């Protein structure tokens, strides 16, 4: 298998692994606009999660050269890193498949280091190998073609960039049809290239191909009942601003640019707030990410109208932070706080953008917060991140203590993802240990563990003393989480976020099997990348509903302790989240206002979309069935 593309060689194309990855391929390609995961991590995932179908074939010398390459990268020794990478290329013994991965990794690193000519050479060699193995029209060529197009655009070689994008467009149209999101994204890039060259006629032709079906403009609908005013975060000049208060034990980098303000190094506990802009064109459960070339094409206003951006970072001393937090909590529609803890392979910027996207999509009425531990933001720095998260729990405990004692919040919810659950568990244990037993009850509202990369046995032992500290504790797990499969192989023990036969069943813990939820190629970010999953978190934070009162939940296994299976098909679509936000805003008057809104509309497509929202709203307003007797929630 190609670690860069997920390509399955002909000798394996009839295996179960091959069939699985071919089914996942269209979804994998959605990631081509984002930074690709390291080929080494992809190799681990593809090999170790699907054993015994495939087997690794790296020599000790190749492994050492690859490790030296990664070590030099982490130390920012550019020439040494490239030299070690070239040595690894020479030592590769697994054929073209391993070479493609190494070439892609070297190309990515050379591009990030500003060595564009070398990057073009690496990507070109990778592309030639892929074309030899796959042909010239396979969708798995798209990530490499996109990387080449980015470099051409960065260097203002617009005709070459346009030619590459047109080739990508042809591949995607043949694979997915004219209206697929990847096709529309490529058309948008092609249009922007033509605009940059001043070719208005060509840009207009591409724009005409992008004409979408008529959609509801939430900000300009007729206003009987003031439906358009439902969202907390208001759009202005093409974007909304989400303020997130943060704590971090990252050291400041010395950079002024917000995206680089905090680096990878460990430091003392820091406080502050940050602003993230969310474009008006934002789609629920998407995290619109700025590509590298965008700075060369768009001005600041245009970037804000297209991407989710970290716009401002304001560090504060603890006293000033707590005063500002108190004021924010007091002035918010609700006095709730939601603290998000990110996982492995996240920069401070990554974590900030994700926290803001969650708050925006959840229409969170309270104050969103972030705790960021010093992850390296690299898919190849797993062991470094493990060490960093291991020393971050106690720092986060101090952060929780300050927030609980001085924020003035009525309810404090905490949601952690992946490796970040390790920091959260230790922080909660440390914080609660300082309190008298009678003061440990219902300190928190919802505690949510999403895809925890935590040893299963350790997690089970840790949950018992936490149960009384929150209104409800929820575990989201999946048996399609390939990142956790790799972690399980590395550690030799099941992870708490894995479903299937090893799924955790505990009294006082709501375990939700999210295996049916579509996600990224690793199946690891389903909690924030699917509208149905976001709606489930929305209901949890808004009303604290138990699983049987939430959309798409069923206890198929039976038994004395329920494990709830989430039906993604029953809860998919943005209309469900829209209906939930309306119900939260307007209560019993929501239906009356939506009906009046539909009556005032003249556009048939808008009527249809709002009719779907009305149908969802009726479902939410319907009486809730009584849970079966004997189930322990």
Wavefront OBJ file of the C-alpha trace (Angstrom):
o trace
v 0.000 0.000 0.000
v 1.204 3.502 -0.775
v 1.535 5.394 2.499
v 1.003 8.671 0.700
v -2.097 7.792 -1.239
v -3.695 4.718 0.230
v -3.060 2.896 -3.087
v -3.399 -0.871 -2.856
v -1.079 -2.821 -5.057
v -2.556 -5.358 -7.513
v -1.382 -8.297 -5.458
v -3.575 -7.139 -2.561
v -6.552 -5.692 -4.413
v -8.831 -8.611 -3.543
v -8.116 -8.632 0.171
v -10.587 -7.284 2.773
v -8.160 -4.435 3.460
v -8.178 -3.476 -0.182
v -11.935 -3.480 -0.399
v -12.197 -1.398 2.779
v -9.748 1.258 1.624
v -11.352 1.488 -1.798
v -14.680 2.204 -0.104
v -13.018 4.905 2.001
v -11.137 6.509 -0.897
v -13.640 9.261 -1.852
v -13.776 10.425 1.723
v -9.991 10.298 2.022
v -9.652 12.790 -0.797
v -11.536 15.423 1.171
v -8.319 15.843 3.116
v -6.309 16.948 0.106
v -6.885 20.623 0.976
v -5.412 20.071 4.406
v -1.900 19.172 5.464
v -1.443 15.492 4.674
v -0.635 13.143 7.534
v 2.960 11.980 7.613
v 3.608 9.062 5.282
v 5.293 7.230 8.153
v 2.159 7.440 10.275
v 0.051 6.480 7.282
v 2.305 3.462 6.778
v 1.872 2.420 10.405
v -1.878 2.779 10.127
v -2.195 0.945 6.854
v 0.066 -1.872 7.994
v -0.633 -2.357 11.662
v -4.374 -1.741 11.640
v -4.926 -4.340 8.925
v -2.534 -7.116 9.896
v -2.081 -9.849 8.754
v -3.172 -8.620 5.314
v -0.053 -6.525 4.834
v 3.406 -6.615 6.366
v 6.172 -4.034 6.761
v 9.375 -4.441 4.850
v 11.814 -1.863 6.190
v 15.425 -2.745 6.908
v 17.117 -1.574 10.119
v 19.283 0.826 8.083
v 16.220 2.317 6.426
v 14.482 2.688 9.771
v 17.522 4.443 11.260
v 17.797 6.773 8.282
v 14.109 7.602 8.510
v 14.397 8.298 12.248
v 17.411 10.527 11.602
v 15.372 12.402 8.985
v 12.554 12.993 11.488
v 14.972 14.021 14.253
v 16.649 16.564 11.990
v 13.231 17.905 10.968
v 12.210 18.340 14.602
v 15.453 20.239 15.274
v 14.901 22.413 12.181
v 18.225 21.353 10.667
v 17.008 21.641 7.113
v 20.008 20.464 5.091
v 20.695 17.552 7.432
v 17.050 16.518 7.259
v 17.075 16.541 3.472
v 20.370 14.612 3.384
v 18.995 11.942 5.715
v 15.793 11.784 3.695
v 17.762 11.235 0.507
v 19.737 8.465 2.218
v 16.453 6.828 3.250
v 15.337 6.962 -0.371
v 18.461 5.109 -1.441
v 17.932 2.456 1.232
v 14.245 1.850 0.557
v 13.705 -1.864 -0.009
v 9.934 -2.128 -0.209
v 9.629 -1.029 -3.838
v 7.771 1.954 -5.264
v 5.210 1.974 -2.499
v 7.682 2.983 0.217
v 9.476 5.314 -2.184
v 6.283 7.232 -2.843
v 5.782 7.831 0.854
v 9.343 8.981 1.409
v 9.242 11.224 -1.642
v 5.994 12.802 -0.475
v 7.428 13.394 3.007
v 10.583 14.964 1.594
v 8.515 17.089 -0.766
v 6.334 18.338 2.084
v 9.355 19.188 4.208
v 11.256 20.887 1.394
v 8.179 22.988 0.566
v 7.713 23.985 4.213
v 11.404 24.937 4.365
v 11.138 27.184 1.315
v 13.162 24.898 -0.968
v 10.606 24.864 -3.726
v 12.854 23.518 -6.486
v 13.760 20.450 -4.440
v 10.126 19.973 -3.444
v 9.094 19.982 -7.104
v 11.690 17.287 -7.831
v 10.484 15.065 -4.991
v 6.810 15.482 -5.872
v 7.576 14.899 -9.547
v 9.317 11.596 -8.808
v 6.435 10.521 -6.557
v 3.926 11.409 -9.258
v 5.814 9.422 -11.889
v 5.819 6.342 -9.641
v 2.116 6.733 -8.923
v 1.276 7.145 -12.603
v 3.246 4.020 -13.415
v 1.331 2.037 -10.814
v -2.132 3.597 -11.155
v -2.401 5.175 -14.570
v -2.889 8.863 -15.308
v -6.508 9.333 -14.183
v -6.668 7.730 -10.754
v -8.064 9.928 -7.928
v -5.145 8.944 -5.705
v -2.897 11.162 -7.848
v -4.750 14.254 -6.642
v -2.795 14.975 -3.404
v 0.536 15.000 -5.266
v -0.869 17.073 -8.126
v -2.312 19.516 -5.581
v 1.060 19.879 -3.854
v 2.681 20.668 -7.199
v -0.057 23.171 -8.057
v 0.445 24.901 -4.689
v 4.131 25.339 -5.411
v 3.503 26.692 -8.913
v 0.981 29.163 -7.534
v 3.313 30.244 -4.750
v 6.000 30.969 -7.354
v 3.409 32.828 -9.485
v 3.696 30.326 -12.320
v 0.011 30.729 -12.954
v -0.248 28.901 -16.278
v 1.431 25.806 -14.827
v -0.760 25.971 -11.719
v -3.899 26.287 -13.852
v -2.876 23.318 -16.004
v -2.386 21.148 -12.913
v -5.716 22.236 -11.444
v -7.455 21.463 -14.757
v -5.968 17.990 -14.688
v -7.195 17.540 -11.106
v -10.623 18.774 -12.201
v -10.806 16.192 -14.982
v -9.850 13.355 -12.615
v -12.384 14.398 -9.983
v -15.220 14.915 -12.432
v -14.665 11.484 -13.893
v -14.599 9.920 -10.421
v -17.346 11.856 -8.632
v -19.451 13.875 -11.081
v -19.903 17.610 -11.561
v -21.399 18.579 -8.186
v -19.085 16.787 -5.759
v -17.505 19.044 -3.121
v -13.986 18.253 -4.339
v -14.949 19.309 -7.871
v -16.405 22.585 -6.611
v -13.328 23.252 -4.474
v -11.048 22.708 -7.476
v -13.192 25.008 -9.594
v -12.829 27.635 -6.887
v -9.053 27.334 -6.957
v -9.027 27.548 -10.742
v -11.224 30.647 -10.658
v -8.920 32.302 -8.119
v -5.881 31.585 -10.309
v -7.543 33.241 -13.296
v -8.496 36.216 -11.134
v -4.878 36.538 -9.984
v -3.754 36.734 -13.617
v -6.429 39.300 -14.479
v -8.200 36.901 -16.874
v -11.746 37.961 -15.996
v -13.289 36.066 -18.893
v -11.773 32.726 -17.872
v -12.696 33.372 -14.225
v -16.290 34.060 -15.275
v -16.452 30.795 -17.248
v -15.285 28.837 -14.231
v -17.658 30.771 -11.955
v -20.560 29.741 -14.195
v -19.637 26.078 -13.689
v -19.746 26.582 -9.922
v -23.327 27.801 -9.806
v -24.805 25.858 -6.872
v -28.415 24.883 -6.364
v -30.290 27.777 -4.711
v -29.574 27.725 -0.998
v -31.083 29.347 2.035
v -29.231 32.489 3.042
v -29.697 32.367 6.829
v -28.873 36.019 7.159
v -31.342 37.431 4.616
v -34.483 35.348 5.043
v -37.792 37.141 5.586
v -38.121 37.903 9.238
v -41.544 36.907 10.592
v -40.534 35.636 13.993
v -36.986 36.932 13.458
v -35.710 33.483 12.510
v -32.594 34.987 10.967
v -31.451 36.315 14.351
v -31.167 32.877 15.885
v -27.377 32.412 15.871
v -25.255 33.758 18.672
v -22.217 34.539 16.518
v -23.218 37.266 14.086
v -21.767 37.579 10.612
v -20.306 40.940 9.661
v -18.468 41.693 6.401
v -18.421 38.016 5.467
v -17.232 36.468 8.731
v -18.069 36.032 12.414
v -15.627 36.242 15.319
v -15.511 33.627 18.089
v -13.625 34.570 21.254
v -12.006 31.662 23.090
v -10.340 31.957 26.493
v -7.346 29.693 26.889
v -4.804 28.150 29.193
v -1.639 26.484 27.944
v 1.645 25.090 29.150
v 3.272 25.834 25.809
v 6.114 28.327 25.873
v 5.685 31.510 23.805
v 7.715 31.267 20.612
v 8.648 34.944 20.395
v 6.719 35.271 17.143
v 4.096 38.004 16.791
v 1.980 36.265 14.155
v -1.033 34.690 15.943
v -0.613 31.284 14.267
v 2.956 31.046 15.592
v 2.574 32.843 18.932
v 2.903 29.609 20.943
v 5.315 26.941 19.764
v 6.151 23.325 20.553
v 8.283 23.831 23.660
v 7.019 23.285 27.198
v 6.579 26.260 29.471
v 4.846 27.627 32.533
v 1.072 27.874 32.665
v -0.053 30.750 30.446
v -3.456 32.462 30.202
v -5.194 34.668 27.680
v -7.874 34.871 25.045
v -7.871 34.520 21.286
v -10.186 35.401 18.397
v -10.972 33.072 15.510
v -12.886 34.203 12.421
v -15.442 31.881 10.816
v -16.544 32.648 7.236
v -20.179 33.211 6.355
v -19.820 30.394 3.819
v -18.841 27.977 6.602
v -20.550 24.604 6.489
v -21.383 22.831 9.745
v -18.784 20.214 10.722
v -16.188 21.543 8.270
v -12.963 23.253 9.292
v -12.154 25.394 6.280
v -8.355 25.428 6.215
v -6.215 27.993 4.458
v -3.839 26.400 1.918
v -0.239 27.565 1.781
v -0.719 29.477 -1.450
v -3.643 31.598 -0.226
v -1.454 34.344 1.274
v -0.092 35.023 -2.200
v -3.538 35.437 -3.765
v -5.942 36.893 -1.194
v -5.898 39.913 1.069
v -6.825 39.631 4.767
v -10.511 40.372 4.184
v -10.739 37.723 1.476
v -9.000 35.155 3.677
v -11.465 35.792 6.510
v -14.386 35.294 4.139
v -13.056 31.884 3.010
v -11.298 30.144 5.896
v -11.448 29.554 9.647
v -8.517 31.674 10.848
v -6.752 32.366 14.121
v -6.926 36.153 14.011
v -5.648 37.363 17.380
v -3.869 36.039 20.504
v -3.879 38.162 23.672
v -1.812 36.728 26.564
v -2.819 37.913 30.034
v -1.550 37.621 33.575
v -3.718 35.323 35.683
v -5.526 38.120 37.518
v -6.316 40.014 34.318
v -7.374 36.759 32.656
v -9.822 35.927 35.438
v -11.322 39.426 35.378
v -11.821 39.233 31.614
v -13.252 35.703 31.909
v -15.687 36.791 34.620
v -16.912 39.629 32.430
v -17.310 37.320 29.427
v -19.260 34.746 31.430
v -21.465 37.432 32.933
v -22.277 39.015 29.559
v -22.907 35.757 27.670
v -26.454 34.443 27.043
v -25.744 31.564 29.438
v -23.222 31.192 32.240
v -21.914 27.884 30.919
v -18.298 27.233 30.014
v -17.060 24.614 27.537
v -13.373 23.671 27.841
v -11.907 21.844 24.832
v -8.703 19.777 25.152
v -7.099 18.835 21.841
v -5.327 15.625 20.946
v -2.118 14.400 19.346
v -0.582 16.211 16.347
v -2.074 19.656 17.022
v -0.389 23.031 17.013
v -1.787 25.836 19.144
v -3.328 27.250 15.976
v -4.949 23.901 15.115
v -6.465 23.633 18.582
v -7.718 27.223 18.594
v -9.446 26.836 15.231
v -11.085 23.556 16.263
v -12.324 24.990 19.572
v -13.888 27.955 17.761
v -15.444 25.762 15.050
v -17.073 23.611 17.727
v -18.420 26.638 19.577
v -19.772 28.128 16.347
v -21.384 24.910 15.094
v -22.864 24.176 18.519
v -24.153 27.761 18.715
v -22.737 27.587 22.225
v -24.398 30.230 24.385
v -21.725 30.263 27.039
v -17.987 30.927 27.008
v -15.776 28.612 24.929
v -12.370 27.819 26.384
v -9.308 25.858 25.296
v -6.565 24.049 27.122
v -3.568 23.479 24.848
v -0.712 21.203 25.885
v 2.617 21.257 23.984
v 1.909 18.816 21.159
v 4.519 19.012 18.424
v 1.893 19.288 15.681
v 3.591 16.495 13.754
v 2.216 13.071 12.882
v 5.686 11.584 13.396
v 6.198 12.961 16.922
v 3.948 10.495 18.750
v 6.426 9.604 21.495
v 7.325 13.264 22.014
v 3.633 14.112 22.383
v 3.166 11.235 24.844
v 5.888 12.695 27.040
v 4.416 16.193 26.748
v 0.868 15.188 27.608
v 2.206 13.190 30.537
v 3.501 16.319 32.248
v 0.534 18.515 31.286
v -2.217 17.072 33.475
v -1.056 18.806 36.640
v -0.705 22.126 34.845
v -4.227 21.713 33.525
v -5.387 20.937 37.061
v -4.174 24.388 38.155
v -6.053 25.862 35.191
v -9.276 24.050 36.206
v -8.889 25.206 39.779
v -8.690 28.849 38.726
v -11.628 28.565 36.324
v -13.911 26.721 38.755
v -13.115 29.051 41.647
v -13.181 32.429 39.906
v -15.046 32.344 36.571
v -18.550 32.773 37.984
v -19.826 30.005 35.684
v -22.916 28.025 36.610
v -21.899 24.905 34.664
v -18.469 23.913 33.370
v -18.363 21.288 30.625
v -15.149 19.613 29.498
v -14.586 17.831 26.171
v -11.297 16.146 25.286
v -10.137 14.386 22.146
v -7.640 11.579 21.511
v -4.422 11.875 23.553
v -5.791 14.998 25.234
v -7.981 12.704 27.340
v -4.853 11.675 29.236
v -4.247 15.258 30.331
v -7.927 15.672 31.217
v -8.080 12.524 33.358
v -4.973 13.446 35.333
v -6.176 17.040 35.707
v -9.543 15.899 37.072
v -7.921 13.402 39.447
v -5.468 15.989 40.755
v -8.106 18.684 41.094
v -10.613 16.461 42.915
v -7.952 15.037 45.234
v -7.456 18.536 46.669
v -11.122 18.840 47.626
v -12.910 17.324 50.585
v -15.198 14.410 49.601
v -18.335 16.478 50.160
v -16.980 19.151 47.791
v -16.445 16.778 44.862
v -20.105 16.386 43.927
v -21.357 17.840 40.626
v -18.428 20.195 40.166
v -18.793 19.841 36.396
v -21.701 19.651 34.001
v -20.829 17.312 31.120
v -17.521 15.473 30.866
v -17.067 14.090 27.352
v -14.271 11.736 26.315
v -14.059 11.563 22.503
v -11.905 8.881 20.820
v -9.649 8.633 23.899
v -6.155 7.358 23.151
v -5.967 6.018 26.698
v -5.243 2.517 27.964
v -8.605 0.780 28.399
v -7.864 -0.676 31.839
v -6.488 2.619 33.116
v -9.556 4.443 31.815
v -11.928 2.048 33.585
v -10.078 2.505 36.891
v -10.019 6.300 36.455
v -13.753 6.709 35.762
v -15.026 5.376 39.091
v -13.970 8.353 41.269
v -15.043 10.810 38.561
v -18.667 9.665 38.256
v -20.048 11.837 41.043
v -18.094 14.893 39.916
v -20.266 15.555 36.849
v -23.904 15.593 35.823
v -23.115 13.062 33.113
v -20.007 11.374 31.704
v -19.972 10.325 28.056
v -17.554 8.177 26.063
v -17.559 8.300 22.259
v -15.908 5.245 20.673
v -15.585 3.757 17.191
v -14.333 0.525 15.653
v -13.389 2.442 12.485
v -10.812 4.589 14.261
v -7.610 3.519 12.509
v -5.460 5.934 14.479
v -6.441 4.108 17.685
v -5.792 0.754 16.022
v -2.237 1.901 15.435
v -1.947 3.098 19.026
v -3.227 -0.269 20.228
v -0.515 -2.014 18.201
v 2.179 0.320 19.539
v 1.111 -0.115 23.172
v 0.053 -3.758 22.981
v -3.229 -2.990 24.754
v -6.770 -1.877 23.772
v -7.586 1.833 23.790
v -10.597 3.314 25.562
v -11.876 4.906 22.359
v -12.150 1.624 20.462
v -15.573 0.032 19.953
v -16.306 -3.510 18.745
v -15.638 -6.391 21.102
v -13.502 -4.261 23.415
v -16.019 -1.445 23.913
v -16.250 -0.227 27.507
v -19.431 -0.909 29.515
v -19.612 0.793 32.900
v -22.330 1.955 35.258
v -22.397 5.724 35.390
v -20.818 6.049 31.928
v -22.791 6.667 28.732
v -20.871 4.768 26.065
v -21.815 5.780 22.521
v -20.697 3.611 19.597
v -20.042 6.101 16.773
v -18.724 3.562 14.271
v -21.369 4.507 11.698
v -20.335 8.171 11.642
v -18.374 9.228 8.529
v -15.103 10.942 9.359
v -11.633 11.642 8.007
v -9.471 8.918 6.479
v -8.260 7.834 9.932
v -11.797 7.780 11.371
v -10.522 9.783 14.342
v -12.177 13.231 14.260
v -15.795 12.150 13.883
v -16.849 14.121 16.960
v -16.390 17.479 15.183
v -16.430 16.567 11.490
v -20.007 15.285 11.177
v -23.201 17.326 11.666
v -24.983 14.398 13.322
v -22.217 13.952 15.882
v -22.144 17.692 16.567
v -25.905 17.657 17.079
v -25.532 14.898 19.671
v -22.997 17.023 21.580
v -25.345 19.998 21.132
v -28.178 18.121 22.898
v -25.810 16.920 25.584
v -24.515 20.389 26.440
v -27.824 22.177 26.004
v -30.169 19.929 27.967
v -28.036 17.110 29.345
v -30.374 14.584 27.742
v -29.636 10.893 28.368
v -28.913 8.808 25.253
v -32.429 7.366 24.728
v -33.793 10.911 24.447
v -31.286 11.892 21.751
v -31.427 11.356 18.001
v -30.531 7.995 16.507
v -29.703 6.125 19.718
v -30.488 2.432 20.247
v -29.265 -0.193 22.681
v -28.941 -3.126 20.297
v -26.914 -5.336 22.616
v -29.313 -5.308 25.552
v -28.147 -6.417 28.980
v -28.023 -4.672 32.336
v -25.682 -1.916 31.136
v -26.590 -0.126 27.917
v -24.124 0.609 25.116
v -25.759 3.056 22.762
v -25.295 2.746 19.008
v -25.562 6.012 17.081
v -27.451 5.832 13.774
v -25.634 8.342 11.585
v -28.190 8.083 8.762
v -31.073 9.054 11.051
v -29.276 12.162 12.255
v -27.411 13.397 9.212
v -27.971 16.765 7.581
v -27.540 20.376 8.618
v -31.322 20.748 8.939
v -31.304 18.818 12.222
v -28.752 21.144 13.787
v -30.670 24.172 12.436
v -33.854 22.851 14.042
v -32.090 22.306 17.350
v -30.691 25.854 17.382
v -34.156 27.265 16.622
v -35.714 25.235 19.414
v -33.063 26.398 21.855
v -33.540 30.041 20.860
v -37.322 30.237 20.642
v -38.622 27.290 22.690
v -42.282 26.512 22.099
v -42.575 29.432 19.656
v -40.005 27.939 17.266
v -42.541 25.993 15.195
v -44.867 28.979 14.808
v -42.000 31.140 13.604
v -40.705 28.599 11.099
v -44.224 28.098 9.672
v -44.589 31.874 9.269
v -41.186 32.031 7.653
v -42.098 29.325 5.108
v -45.348 31.115 4.256
v -43.443 34.327 3.513
v -40.942 32.677 1.160
v -41.397 32.604 -2.618
v -38.345 30.599 -3.686
v -39.323 26.891 -3.967
v -35.885 25.630 -2.945
v -35.902 27.775 0.189
v -39.377 26.551 1.032
v -38.147 22.982 0.635
v -35.133 23.500 2.896
v -37.176 25.185 5.592
v -39.806 22.458 5.302
v -37.072 19.930 6.110
v -36.109 22.014 9.138
v -39.789 22.098 10.180
v -39.983 18.305 9.919
v -36.909 17.977 12.137
v -38.373 20.490 14.556
v -41.586 18.473 14.821
v -39.472 15.433 15.665
v -37.707 17.324 18.442
v -41.008 18.584 19.832
v -42.593 15.099 19.855
v -43.037 13.408 23.258
v -40.043 11.344 24.286
v -40.611 7.619 24.746
v -39.950 6.279 28.228
v -36.683 4.301 28.388
v -36.947 0.576 28.925
v -37.003 -0.444 32.576
v -33.802 -1.944 33.875
v -31.351 0.008 31.731
v -28.654 1.750 33.692
v -27.579 5.056 32.261
l 1 2 3 4 5 6 7 8 9 10 11 12 13 14 15 16 17 18 19 20 21 22 23 24 25 26 27 28 29 30 31 32 33 34 35 36 37 38 39 40 41 42 43 44 45 46 47 48 49 50 51 52 53 54 55 56 57 58 59 60 61 62 63 64 65 66 67 68 69 70 71 72 73 74 75 76 77 78 79 80 81 82 83 84 85 86 87 88 89 90 91 92 93 94 95 96 97 98 99 100 101 102 103 104 105 106 107 108 109 110 111 112 113 114 115 116 117 118 119 120 121 122 123 124 125 126 127 128 129 130 131 132 133 134 135 136 137 138 139 140 141 142 143 144 145 146 147 148 149 150 151 152 153 154 155 156 157 158 159 160 161 162 163 164 165 166 167 168 169 170 171 172 173 174 175 176 177 178 179 180 181 182 183 184 185 186 187 188 189 190 191 192 193 194 195 196 197 198 199 200 201 202 203 204 205 206 207 208 209 210 211 212 213 214 215 216 217 218 219 220 221 222 223 224 225 226 227 228 229 230 231 232 233 234 235 236 237 238 239 240 241 242 243 244 245 246 247 248 249 250 251 252 253 254 255 256 257 258 259 260 261 262 263 264 265 266 267 268 269 270 271 272 273 274 275 276 277 278 279 280 281 282 283 284 285 286 287 288 289 290 291 292 293 294 295 296 297 298 299 300 301 302 303 304 305 306 307 308 309 310 311 312 313 314 315 316 317 318 319 320 321 322 323 324 325 326 327 328 329 330 331 332 333 334 335 336 337 338 339 340 341 342 343 344 345 346 347 348 349 350 351 352 353 354 355 356 357 358 359 360 361 362 363 364 365 366 367 368 369 370 371 372 373 374 375 376 377 378 379 380 381 382 383 384 385 386 387 388 389 390 391 392 393 394 395 396 397 398 399 400 401 402 403 404 405 406 407 408 409 410 411 412 413 414 415 416 417 418 419 420 421 422 423 424 425 426 427 428 429 430 431 432 433 434 435 436 437 438 439 440 441 442 443 444 445 446 447 448 449 450 451 452 453 454 455 456 457 458 459 460 461 462 463 464 465 466 467 468 469 470 471 472 473 474 475 476 477 478 479 480 481 482 483 484 485 486 487 488 489 490 491 492 493 494 495 496 497 498 499 500 501 502 503 504 505 506 507 508 509 510 511 512 513 514 515 516 517 518 519 520 521 522 523 524 525 526 527 528 529 530 531 532 533 534 535 536 537 538 539 540 541 542 543 544 545 546 547 548 549 550 551 552 553 554 555 556 557 558 559 560 561 562 563 564 565 566 567 568 569 570 571 572 573 574 575 576 577 578 579 580 581 582 583 584 585 586 587 588 589 590 591 592 593 594 595 596 597 598 599 600 601 602 603 604 605 606 607 608 609 610 611 612 613 614 615 616 617 618 619 620 621 622 623 624 625 626 627 628 629 630 631 632 633
